[in-house]
């Protein structure tokens, strides 16, 4: 049986095939401006997620979301009891 290594504190863009990442970027770039977090907010949220112990292979272990998608929506918040963002 093959040993699979888990990537803690990795984003989808670090572990997924290029086709998936391109589709993710198309989706994120296509979000309406009124719901989309601006680039500075998005990058700050991603930075905080990368420092969080609940990030595992691009997925938040608290809610099961793909953090890159959640961080892109302005009115979303971190699901932790004491929200990181």
The first five atom37 places (N, CA, C, CB, O) and aatype in JSON, in Angstrom:
{
  "aatype": [20, 20, 20, 20, 20, 20, 20, 20, 20, 20, 20, 20, 20, 20, 20, 20, 20, 20, 20, 20, 20, 20, 20, 20, 20, 20, 20, 20, 20, 20, 20, 20, 20, 20, 20, 20, 20, 20, 20, 20, 20, 20, 20, 20, 20, 20, 20, 20, 20, 20, 20, 20, 20, 20, 20, 20, 20, 20, 20, 20, 20, 20, 20, 20, 20, 20, 20, 20, 20, 20, 20, 20, 20, 20, 20, 20, 20, 20, 20, 20, 20, 20, 20, 20, 20],
  "atom_mask": [
    [1, 1, 1, 1, 1],
    [1, 1, 1, 1, 1],
    [1, 1, 1, 1, 1],
    [1, 1, 1, 1, 1],
    [1, 1, 1, 1, 1],
    [1, 1, 1, 1, 1],
    [1, 1, 1, 1, 1],
    [1, 1, 1, 1, 1],
    [1, 1, 1, 1, 1],
    [1, 1, 1, 1, 1],
    [1, 1, 1, 1, 1],
    [1, 1, 1, 1, 1],
    [1, 1, 1, 1, 1],
    [1, 1, 1, 1, 1],
    [1, 1, 1, 1, 1],
    [1, 1, 1, 1, 1],
    [1, 1, 1, 1, 1],
    [1, 1, 1, 1, 1],
    [1, 1, 1, 1, 1],
    [1, 1, 1, 1, 1],
    [1, 1, 1, 1, 1],
    [1, 1, 1, 1, 1],
    [1, 1, 1, 1, 1],
    [1, 1, 1, 1, 1],
    [1, 1, 1, 1, 1],
    [1, 1, 1, 1, 1],
    [1, 1, 1, 1, 1],
    [1, 1, 1, 1, 1],
    [1, 1, 1, 1, 1],
    [1, 1, 1, 1, 1],
    [1, 1, 1, 1, 1],
    [1, 1, 1, 1, 1],
    [1, 1, 1, 1, 1],
    [1, 1, 1, 1, 1],
    [1, 1, 1, 1, 1],
    [1, 1, 1, 1, 1],
    [1, 1, 1, 1, 1],
    [1, 1, 1, 1, 1],
    [1, 1, 1, 1, 1],
    [1, 1, 1, 1, 1],
    [1, 1, 1, 1, 1],
    [1, 1, 1, 1, 1],
    [1, 1, 1, 1, 1],
    [1, 1, 1, 1, 1],
    [1, 1, 1, 1, 1],
    [1, 1, 1, 1, 1],
    [1, 1, 1, 1, 1],
    [1, 1, 1, 1, 1],
    [1, 1, 1, 1, 1],
    [1, 1, 1, 1, 1],
    [1, 1, 1, 1, 1],
    [1, 1, 1, 1, 1],
    [1, 1, 1, 1, 1],
    [1, 1, 1, 1, 1],
    [1, 1, 1, 1, 1],
    [1, 1, 1, 1, 1],
    [1, 1, 1, 1, 1],
    [1, 1, 1, 1, 1],
    [1, 1, 1, 1, 1],
    [1, 1, 1, 1, 1],
    [1, 1, 1, 1, 1],
    [1, 1, 1, 1, 1],
    [1, 1, 1, 1, 1],
    [1, 1, 1, 1, 1],
    [1, 1, 1, 1, 1],
    [1, 1, 1, 1, 1],
    [1, 1, 1, 1, 1],
    [1, 1, 1, 1, 1],
    [1, 1, 1, 1, 1],
    [1, 1, 1, 1, 1],
    [1, 1, 1, 1, 1],
    [1, 1, 1, 1, 1],
    [1, 1, 1, 1, 1],
    [1, 1, 1, 1, 1],
    [1, 1, 1, 1, 1],
    [1, 1, 1, 1, 1],
    [1, 1, 1, 1, 1],
    [1, 1, 1, 1, 1],
    [1, 1, 1, 1, 1],
    [1, 1, 1, 1, 1],
    [1, 1, 1, 1, 1],
    [1, 1, 1, 1, 1],
    [1, 1, 1, 1, 1],
    [1, 1, 1, 1, 1],
    [1, 1, 1, 1, 1]
  ],
  "atom_positions": [
    [[0.84, -1.18, 0.0], [0.0, 0.0, 0.0], [0.89, 1.25, 0.0], [-0.96, -0.01, 1.22], [1.86, 1.34, 0.75]],
    [[0.54, 2.19, -0.85], [1.32, 3.42, -0.98], [1.06, 4.36, 0.19], [0.98, 4.13, -2.3], [-0.09, 4.56, 0.59]],
    [[2.13, 4.93, 0.73], [1.98, 5.91, 1.79], [1.68, 7.26, 1.18], [3.25, 5.98, 2.68], [2.49, 7.78, 0.41]],
    [[0.55, 7.84, 1.5], [0.18, 9.15, 1.01], [0.55, 10.17, 2.06], [-1.33, 9.23, 0.67], [0.2, 10.03, 3.23]],
    [[1.26, 11.21, 1.63], [1.62, 12.29, 2.53], [0.56, 13.36, 2.46], [3.02, 12.86, 2.19], [0.13, 13.75, 1.37]],
    [[0.14, 13.84, 3.6], [-0.84, 14.9, 3.67], [-0.1, 16.22, 3.77], [-1.81, 14.71, 4.86], [0.94, 16.34, 4.43]],
    [[-0.65, 17.19, 3.12], [-0.01, 18.5, 3.09], [-0.77, 19.45, 4.0], [0.04, 19.06, 1.65], [-1.76, 20.05, 3.6]],
    [[-0.3, 19.58, 5.21], [-0.9, 20.55, 6.12], [-0.43, 21.93, 5.7], [-0.52, 20.27, 7.61], [0.72, 22.13, 5.31]],
    [[-1.35, 22.86, 5.78], [-1.06, 24.24, 5.43], [-0.68, 24.42, 3.96], [0.04, 24.77, 6.3], [0.16, 25.25, 3.63]],
    [[-1.29, 23.64, 3.11], [-1.16, 23.82, 1.67], [-2.49, 24.32, 1.12], [-0.71, 22.51, 0.96], [-3.55, 24.05, 1.69]],
    [[-2.43, 25.03, 0.02], [-3.63, 25.47, -0.67], [-3.88, 24.53, -1.83], [-3.5, 26.93, -1.16], [-3.01, 23.74, -2.21]],
    [[-5.07, 24.61, -2.39], [-5.39, 23.79, -3.55], [-4.39, 24.05, -4.68], [-6.81, 24.06, -4.03], [-3.99, 23.12, -5.37]],
    [[-4.0, 25.31, -4.86], [-3.09, 25.65, -5.94], [-1.73, 24.96, -5.78], [-2.89, 27.15, -6.0], [-0.98, 24.87, -6.75]],
    [[-1.42, 24.47, -4.58], [-0.15, 23.79, -4.33], [-0.22, 22.29, -4.6], [0.27, 24.02, -2.91], [0.82, 21.65, -4.79]],
    [[-1.42, 21.73, -4.62], [-1.52, 20.27, -4.67], [-2.38, 19.72, -5.8], [-2.05, 19.77, -3.39], [-2.32, 18.53, -6.1]],
    [[-3.19, 20.56, -6.43], [-4.12, 20.08, -7.45], [-3.51, 20.18, -8.85], [-5.44, 20.87, -7.37], [-2.59, 20.97, -9.07]],
    [[-4.04, 19.39, -9.79], [-3.56, 19.47, -11.17], [-3.83, 20.85, -11.78], [-4.22, 18.38, -12.03], [-4.76, 21.55, -11.38]],
    [[-3.01, 21.22, -12.75], [-3.1, 22.53, -13.38], [-4.49, 22.83, -13.94], [-2.09, 22.63, -14.49], [-4.94, 23.97, -13.86]],
    [[-5.17, 21.84, -14.51], [-6.5, 22.07, -15.08], [-7.49, 22.51, -14.0], [-7.02, 20.79, -15.77], [-8.32, 23.4, -14.24]],
    [[-7.41, 21.91, -12.84], [-8.3, 22.28, -11.74], [-8.01, 23.71, -11.3], [-8.13, 21.3, -10.56], [-8.93, 24.49, -11.06]],
    [[-6.74, 24.04, -11.18], [-6.34, 25.38, -10.73], [-6.79, 26.43, -11.74], [-4.8, 25.45, -10.52], [-7.25, 27.5, -11.34]],
    [[-6.66, 26.14, -13.01], [-7.12, 27.09, -14.03], [-8.63, 27.31, -13.92], [-6.75, 26.59, -15.45], [-9.09, 28.44, -14.02]],
    [[-9.39, 26.25, -13.72], [-10.85, 26.37, -13.53], [-11.18, 27.16, -12.27], [-11.49, 24.98, -13.47], [-12.13, 27.94, -12.27]],
    [[-10.41, 26.95, -11.2], [-10.63, 27.7, -9.97], [-10.39, 29.19, -10.21], [-9.72, 27.17, -8.84], [-11.18, 30.03, -9.76]],
    [[-9.31, 29.51, -10.89], [-9.01, 30.93, -11.17], [-10.06, 31.58, -12.05], [-7.63, 31.07, -11.83], [-10.43, 32.73, -11.85]],
    [[-10.56, 30.84, -13.03], [-11.63, 31.36, -13.89], [-12.86, 31.67, -13.04], [-11.99, 30.34, -15.02], [-13.47, 32.72, -13.19]],
    [[-13.22, 30.74, -12.15], [-14.37, 30.95, -11.27], [-14.16, 32.18, -10.38], [-14.61, 29.69, -10.41], [-15.04, 33.04, -10.3]],
    [[-13.01, 32.26, -9.72], [-12.75, 33.36, -8.8], [-12.71, 34.7, -9.53], [-11.43, 33.13, -8.06], [-13.24, 35.7, -9.04]],
    [[-12.1, 34.73, -10.7], [-12.05, 35.98, -11.47], [-13.41, 36.38, -12.0], [-11.07, 35.83, -12.63], [-13.65, 37.56, -12.27]],
    [[-14.32, 35.42, -12.16], [-15.65, 35.7, -12.68], [-16.67, 36.11, -11.64], [-16.14, 34.51, -13.39], [-17.81, 36.42, -11.99]],
    [[-16.29, 36.13, -10.38], [-17.22, 36.55, -9.33], [-17.61, 38.01, -9.53], [-16.61, 36.34, -7.93], [-16.77, 38.83, -9.92]],
    [[-18.86, 38.34, -9.27], [-19.31, 39.73, -9.34], [-18.55, 40.55, -8.32], [-20.83, 39.83, -9.12], [-18.3, 40.1, -7.2]],
    [[-18.21, 41.77, -8.71], [-17.42, 42.64, -7.83], [-18.11, 42.92, -6.5], [-17.13, 43.94, -8.52], [-17.43, 43.11, -5.49]],
    [[-19.44, 42.95, -6.47], [-20.13, 43.27, -5.21], [-20.05, 42.14, -4.18], [-21.58, 43.59, -5.49], [-20.26, 42.38, -2.99]],
    [[-19.75, 40.91, -4.6], [-19.6, 39.82, -3.63], [-18.16, 39.4, -3.43], [-20.42, 38.62, -4.07], [-17.84, 38.68, -2.48]],
    [[-17.28, 39.83, -4.31], [-15.89, 39.4, -4.31], [-15.06, 40.24, -3.34], [-15.3, 39.48, -5.72], [-15.15, 41.47, -3.32]],
    [[-14.24, 39.57, -2.53], [-13.3, 40.26, -1.66], [-12.22, 40.91, -2.53], [-12.67, 39.29, -0.61], [-11.79, 40.32, -3.52]],
    [[-11.79, 42.11, -2.15], [-10.71, 42.72, -2.94], [-9.42, 41.92, -2.71], [-10.51, 44.23, -2.54], [-9.33, 41.12, -1.78]],
    [[-8.45, 42.15, -3.56], [-7.22, 41.35, -3.54], [-6.49, 41.42, -2.2], [-6.3, 41.82, -4.64], [-6.0, 40.39, -1.74]],
    [[-6.41, 42.58, -1.59], [-5.74, 42.7, -0.29], [-6.44, 41.88, 0.79], [-5.67, 44.16, 0.14], [-5.78, 41.19, 1.57]],
    [[-7.77, 41.95, 0.84], [-8.54, 41.18, 1.81], [-8.36, 39.68, 1.56], [-10.03, 41.56, 1.75], [-8.15, 38.9, 2.49]],
    [[-8.45, 39.29, 0.3], [-8.28, 37.89, -0.08], [-6.91, 37.37, 0.37], [-8.44, 37.71, -1.6], [-6.83, 36.3, 0.98]],
    [[-5.85, 38.1, 0.08], [-4.5, 37.66, 0.43], [-4.31, 37.6, 1.95], [-3.46, 38.59, -0.2], [-3.62, 36.71, 2.45]],
    [[-4.89, 38.53, 2.67], [-4.81, 38.51, 4.14], [-5.52, 37.28, 4.7], [-5.41, 39.8, 4.74], [-5.01, 36.63, 5.61]],
    [[-6.68, 36.97, 4.17], [-7.41, 35.79, 4.62], [-6.61, 34.52, 4.33], [-8.8, 35.72, 3.93], [-6.51, 33.64, 5.18]],
    [[-6.06, 34.43, 3.14], [-5.26, 33.25, 2.78], [-4.05, 33.14, 3.71], [-4.79, 33.34, 1.29], [-3.72, 32.04, 4.16]],
    [[-3.39, 34.25, 4.0], [-2.24, 34.25, 4.91], [-2.64, 33.69, 6.27], [-1.66, 35.66, 5.07], [-1.92, 32.89, 6.86]],
    [[-3.8, 34.13, 6.78], [-4.28, 33.64, 8.08], [-4.62, 32.16, 8.03], [-5.5, 34.45, 8.53], [-4.35, 31.43, 8.98]],
    [[-5.21, 31.72, 6.94], [-5.53, 30.3, 6.79], [-4.26, 29.45, 6.74], [-6.36, 30.06, 5.52], [-4.21, 28.37, 7.33]],
    [[-3.24, 29.94, 6.06], [-1.98, 29.2, 5.97], [-1.31, 29.03, 7.33], [-1.03, 29.9, 5.03], [-0.54, 28.09, 7.52]],
    [[-1.6, 29.91, 8.27], [-1.04, 29.8, 9.62], [-1.93, 28.98, 10.57], [-0.84, 31.19, 10.19], [-1.57, 28.78, 11.73]],
    [[-3.05, 28.51, 10.09], [-4.03, 27.83, 10.93], [-3.83, 26.32, 10.95], [-5.45, 28.16, 10.46], [-3.59, 25.71, 9.9]],
    [[-3.92, 25.72, 12.12], [-3.78, 24.27, 12.26], [-4.95, 23.5, 11.65], [-3.66, 23.9, 13.72], [-4.85, 22.29, 11.45]],
    [[-6.04, 24.19, 11.35], [-7.22, 23.52, 10.78], [-7.18, 23.42, 9.26], [-8.47, 24.24, 11.19], [-8.1, 22.87, 8.65]],
    [[-6.14, 23.94, 8.63], [-5.98, 23.83, 7.19], [-5.31, 22.5, 6.87], [-5.17, 25.02, 6.62], [-4.26, 22.19, 7.43]],
    [[-5.9, 21.73, 5.98], [-5.34, 20.45, 5.59], [-5.64, 20.21, 4.12], [-5.9, 19.3, 6.47], [-6.79, 20.04, 3.73]],
    [[-4.6, 20.2, 3.3], [-4.72, 19.98, 1.86], [-5.72, 20.94, 1.21], [-5.15, 18.55, 1.59], [-6.52, 20.54, 0.38]],
    [[-5.67, 22.21, 1.59], [-6.52, 23.23, 0.99], [-7.93, 23.28, 1.52], [-6.56, 23.03, -0.46], [-8.75, 24.07, 1.05]],
    [[-8.24, 22.44, 2.51], [-9.59, 22.33, 3.06], [-9.57, 22.7, 4.53], [-10.15, 20.89, 2.86], [-8.69, 22.29, 5.29]],
    [[-10.55, 23.49, 4.92], [-10.72, 23.83, 6.33], [-11.34, 22.62, 7.04], [-11.6, 25.11, 6.51], [-12.4, 22.15, 6.65]],
    [[-10.67, 22.14, 8.07], [-11.21, 20.99, 8.82], [-12.41, 21.33, 9.67], [-10.13, 20.4, 9.69], [-13.12, 20.44, 10.12]],
    [[-12.65, 22.63, 9.91], [-13.81, 23.02, 10.72], [-15.11, 22.97, 9.93], [-13.6, 24.42, 11.27], [-16.14, 22.55, 10.45]],
    [[-15.07, 23.39, 8.67], [-16.32, 23.47, 7.9], [-16.29, 22.66, 6.61], [-16.62, 24.9, 7.57], [-17.33, 22.44, 6.01]],
    [[-15.12, 22.21, 6.19], [-15.02, 21.41, 4.97], [-14.91, 22.22, 3.68], [-16.2, 20.52, 4.87], [-14.96, 21.65, 2.59]],
    [[-14.77, 23.53, 3.8], [-14.71, 24.36, 2.59], [-13.3, 24.35, 2.0], [-15.14, 25.8, 2.9], [-12.32, 24.04, 2.69]],
    [[-13.22, 24.7, 0.74], [-11.94, 24.99, 0.1], [-11.62, 26.44, 0.47], [-11.99, 24.77, -1.48], [-12.36, 27.35, 0.09]],
    [[-10.56, 26.67, 1.2], [-10.31, 28.0, 1.76], [-10.15, 29.08, 0.69], [-9.08, 27.96, 2.62], [-10.51, 30.23, 0.91]],
    [[-9.61, 28.72, -0.46], [-9.43, 29.72, -1.51], [-10.77, 30.25, -2.03], [-8.61, 29.13, -2.66], [-10.87, 31.41, -2.42]],
    [[-11.79, 29.39, -2.03], [-13.11, 29.83, -2.44], [-13.78, 30.66, -1.35], [-13.99, 28.62, -2.8], [-14.35, 31.71, -1.62]],
    [[-13.7, 30.18, -0.12], [-14.34, 30.9, 1.0], [-13.73, 32.29, 1.17], [-14.19, 30.1, 2.31], [-14.45, 33.26, 1.38]],
    [[-12.41, 32.38, 1.08], [-11.73, 33.66, 1.27], [-12.09, 34.66, 0.18], [-10.23, 33.44, 1.29], [-11.96, 35.87, 0.39]],
    [[-12.52, 34.2, -0.97], [-12.81, 35.09, -2.1], [-14.16, 35.79, -1.97], [-12.79, 34.31, -3.38], [-14.39, 36.78, -2.66]],
    [[-15.04, 35.31, -1.11], [-16.38, 35.9, -0.95], [-16.34, 36.87, 0.22], [-17.47, 34.8, -0.72], [-16.07, 36.49, 1.36]],
    [[-16.61, 38.13, -0.08], [-16.48, 39.23, 0.89], [-17.22, 38.97, 2.2], [-16.99, 40.51, 0.28], [-16.66, 39.2, 3.27]],
    [[-18.45, 38.49, 2.14], [-19.22, 38.37, 3.39], [-19.04, 37.03, 4.11], [-20.66, 38.58, 3.1], [-19.71, 36.78, 5.11]],
    [[-18.18, 36.18, 3.62], [-17.86, 34.94, 4.34], [-16.92, 35.25, 5.49], [-17.22, 33.88, 3.4], [-16.25, 36.28, 5.5]],
    [[-16.88, 34.36, 6.46], [-15.99, 34.53, 7.61], [-15.35, 33.19, 7.95], [-16.76, 35.09, 8.84], [-15.82, 32.14, 7.53]],
    [[-14.29, 33.26, 8.69], [-13.64, 32.06, 9.2], [-14.64, 31.33, 10.11], [-12.31, 32.41, 9.98], [-15.31, 31.98, 10.92]],
    [[-14.76, 30.0, 9.99], [-15.74, 29.28, 10.79], [-15.32, 28.97, 12.23], [-16.07, 28.01, 10.11], [-16.09, 28.38, 12.99]],
    [[-14.13, 29.35, 12.62], [-13.66, 29.07, 13.98], [-14.51, 29.84, 15.0], [-12.17, 29.45, 14.14], [-15.05, 30.9, 14.69]],
    [[-14.62, 29.3, 16.18], [-15.37, 29.95, 17.25], [-14.84, 31.37, 17.47], [-15.27, 29.13, 18.56], [-15.61, 32.32, 17.62]],
    [[-13.53, 31.5, 17.48], [-12.88, 32.82, 17.54], [-12.31, 33.05, 16.15], [-11.75, 32.89, 18.68], [-11.15, 32.75, 15.87]],
    [[-13.15, 33.59, 15.3], [-12.82, 33.76, 13.88], [-11.48, 34.44, 13.67], [-13.91, 34.56, 13.19], [-11.17, 35.45, 14.31]],
    [[-10.7, 33.88, 12.77], [-9.38, 34.45, 12.44], [-9.53, 35.61, 11.47], [-8.45, 33.37, 11.85], [-8.66, 36.48, 11.39]],
    [[-10.65, 35.63, 10.71], [-10.92, 36.73, 9.79], [-12.4, 36.89, 9.57], [-10.22, 36.52, 8.46], [-12.82, 37.77, 8.82]]
  ]
}
